[in-house]
Amino acid sequence: MRICAVPAPQCLPVPKVFDMITAAAVPETFFTVWTNVFDRGRLQAGETFLVHGGSSGIGTTAIQLAHVFGARVITTVGGADKAEACRKLGADLALNYREQDFVKEVMRRRRIAAPI
């Protein structure tokens, strides 16, 4: 067993339904997404947010947070099962990069001419 002493305000409780590894992953992904998307990126409700690799740990967290905060979420995935999973998490559009040119598809759907 390893023990580390830290100030209590720096600790989070472990939910009873999580093991220690799962509990450790939650703040890792949520803090990463929050810092990059909301603190640094300043994502606002009504904006469109593109998540590459939407079925990854960071991707699934980014989809959920952006959706909850009112952004339109577009994600890229590598298969139909991953696309469905991302839509269930809140993605408005999931594009399979193996079958679709996601740049052209996003531009087409947003009615913006694709860059040359």
SULWOSUL-V660421 format. One record per residue. N is the residue number from 1. RES is the residue in one small letter. PSI is psi in whole degrees, -180 to 180 (none if undefined). OMEGA is omega in whole degrees, 0 to 359 (NA if undefined). D_LAST is the distance of its C-alpha to the last C-alpha in Angstrom with 2 decimals. Layout:
# SULWOSUL-V660421
N&RES&PSI&OMEGA&D_LAST + N&RES&PSI&OMEGA&D_LAST
This chain:
# SULWOSUL-V660421
1&m&139&177&58.22 + 2&r&139&181&56.24 + 3&i&139&179&56.97 + 4&c&132&179&55.13 + 5&a&125&177&56.43 + 6&v&158&176&53.98 + 7&p&139&183&54.52 + 8&a&-39&180&54.57 + 9&p&-15&179&51.84 + 10&q&3&183&49.37 + 11&c&150&175&50.17 + 12&l&146&177&48.97 + 13&p&149&176&51.18 + 14&v&117&178&50.44 + 15&p&144&183&50.33 + 16&k&-25&181&53.03 + 17&v&-4&181&50.62 + 18&f&145&167&48.62 + 19&d&174&185&49.65 + 20&m&-36&181&49.07 + 21&i&-46&178&45.89 + 22&t&-44&179&44.25 + 23&a&-36&179&45.53 + 24&a&-31&182&44.05 + 25&a&-31&184&40.56 + 26&v&-56&179&40.45 + 27&p&-32&180&40.45 + 28&e&-50&182&38.24 + 29&t&-43&182&35.32 + 30&f&-41&178&36.06 + 31&f&-40&179&36.55 + 32&t&-49&180&33.34 + 33&v&-46&182&31.25 + 34&w&-47&181&33.17 + 35&t&-47&185&32.77 + 36&n&-40&186&29.03 + 37&v&-43&186&27.91 + 38&f&-46&180&30.54 + 39&d&-52&183&32.10 + 40&r&-44&183&29.13 + 41&g&-19&178&26.22 + 42&r&40&178&28.34 + 43&l&134&181&27.09 + 44&q&157&175&28.67 + 45&a&139&179&29.72 + 46&g&-14&177&27.25 + 47&e&162&177&24.13 + 48&t&133&185&21.76 + 49&f&124&179&22.13 + 50&l&125&179&20.19 + 51&v&113&174&22.58 + 52&h&138&180&21.55 + 53&g&52&185&24.60 + 54&g&-21&182&26.35 + 55&s&4&176&29.46 + 56&s&172&179&30.27 + 57&g&-49&177&32.99 + 58&i&-41&181&30.77 + 59&g&-46&181&28.36 + 60&t&-36&177&31.25 + 61&t&-43&180&32.64 + 62&a&-42&178&29.37 + 63&i&-49&183&28.99 + 64&q&-47&181&32.61 + 65&l&-45&180&32.67 + 66&a&-42&179&29.46 + 67&h&-49&182&30.76 + 68&v&-34&181&34.22 + 69&f&12&168&32.96 + 70&g&14&176&31.08 + 71&a&155&171&27.40 + 72&r&125&187&25.21 + 73&v&125&173&24.56 + 74&i&137&180&21.77 + 75&t&156&173&22.33 + 76&t&143&181&21.23 + 77&v&169&181&24.08 + 78&g&13&180&25.11 + 79&g&163&183&27.43 + 80&a&-39&180&28.89 + 81&d&-37&178&31.89 + 82&k&-37&177&29.86 + 83&a&-45&179&27.79 + 84&e&-43&179&31.11 + 85&a&-41&180&32.57 + 86&c&-38&176&29.72 + 87&r&-38&178&30.06 + 88&k&-28&179&33.77 + 89&l&-13&178&33.15 + 90&g&0&177&31.19 + 91&a&134&177&27.53 + 92&d&-30&181&26.29 + 93&l&128&177&23.61 + 94&a&118&184&23.71 + 95&l&128&178&20.94 + 96&n&108&184&21.98 + 97&y&-15&178&19.32 + 98&r&-20&183&21.22 + 99&e&-17&185&20.76 + 100&q&147&171&17.65 + 101&d&102&189&14.02 + 102&f&-31&179&14.77 + 103&v&-51&180&11.33 + 104&k&-41&182&10.76 + 105&e&-42&178&14.46 + 106&v&-45&179&14.67 + 107&m&-43&180&12.02 + 108&r&-46&182&13.91 + 109&r&-27&179&17.18 + 110&r&0&180&16.46 + 111&r&43&177&15.22 + 112&i&137&179&12.11 + 113&a&134&179&8.91 + 114&a&141&178&6.46 + 115&p&151&180&3.80 + 116&i&none&NA&0.00
